[in-house]
Structure formats: C-alpha cells, structure tokens
C-alpha cells in the first residue's frame, strides 16, 4: 500500500470514528435529500422521508466502504477529486459531506 492509499483509508476512518463522526447527504437520484450518519462502532442510520433505518458498515479496501442491511449491501466508493462517495448501484446519486 503506497502513501496515497494509506492517507485515503486514514481519512475514511477518521470520518467514521466517534459518536456521530460523519454525516452525509445524498444528492441526486431517487433518494435525494436522505441523510446518512456513520458511527464509530460500525453502525449507521439513513433518514429519509421521516423514517430512519439502521445499518452496519465496514471498510472493504482503501477506497470502499460496504454498508449492509440484512441481506442487502452496497459498496460506496470514495472519489477523492470531489470528496464524495458513489455507488455503481445508484449512478444518479452521490454522498456529499457536511450535512447540518
């Protein structure tokens, strides 16, 4: 693993450590406006349309977080160019950091 990959994984882990360490907003696509919170204990929640759903997550590799809910899972790839996460399963949306 080179320094660039190490730095990316360190940044992802820093975003996901603590109580509510990272809040993200989905921009675009069917779930536009959903709020996703990642917690340091490898759990998270998605709030959309007044409903909240909990999920588990883990770091799959240097640039990927996998979020899972029962038998469903989705890989979220980090795009360092614009500091977003995206999924090929949902090409119209992306996760943007900085939800208040």
N, C-alpha and C positions, 0 to 999 in steps of 0.2 A: 504494500500500500504506500503510495507516494504521499508527500506532504499535503497536496491539494485534496486528495480523498480524505485524509485524516482530518483536515480542517473542516470539510463539509460535514462529516459524521459528527465531529465535536459540536458544530453549530446546531445540527439537528437535535442532538442530545441535550444541549443547553436549552433549547426551546421547549423541551419536553420534560424538564426536571422541576420539581417543586409542586405546590398545590395546583393552582391553575397557572401553568407556566406559559402556555401558548394558546391564544385564541385566534382563530382564523375564520374568514368569511368566504363562502362560495360565491364567486362572481360568474354569472352566465349559466346557461343551461336550465334544465328543469328545476333544479334546487337552488336557484339564485336567491341569495339572502340568508341561507342557512348558516348558523353559527356552529363552529366545531371547536371544542375545548379539549386539549390534550393535557392529561395529568401525569405527574411523575411516577405514579405507581402502575404505569402501562394500561390505564383505562382512559376513557374519554367520553364525551357526550356530544350529540348532534341535536341542535334545537332548530326546528323548522315548523312553521305554521302553528306555533303554540304547543307543540309536542316535543318532548325530549326522549332520546334513545341513547342508551349507554352502549359502549363497545370496548373492545380490547385492541391494543396496538403493540407492535414491536418493530425494531429496526431490522430490516431484512438484509440490507447491504449499505454501502457508502452513500447511496443516493435514494434509497427506497424505504418507506415506512409501509407496513402492511396493517390495515385496520380490519378487524373481523367482528362479526355479529352472528352468533350461532354458526350456521354452515356457510354463510356468505362472507366473502372477504374481497378487499380491493387494495391494489398496490398504488401508493401515492409516490410519484417520482418528484424529486426536488429539481427545480430549474433555477440554477444559481444566477442566470442572466437577469431575471426579474424578481427573484426571491419569492417564488410561488411553488406550490405543489400542483401536479396534474395527474390525471389517470386516463389511460387509453380507453377504459371502460366508459368514461364520461367526457368525451372530447370537447364538448361545448362549454365546460366549466373549469374553473381552477380555484385553488385555495389561496387567498390573499391574507397576509398577516396584518394585524393591527385593528382588530375589532374592539370597540369601546364597550 
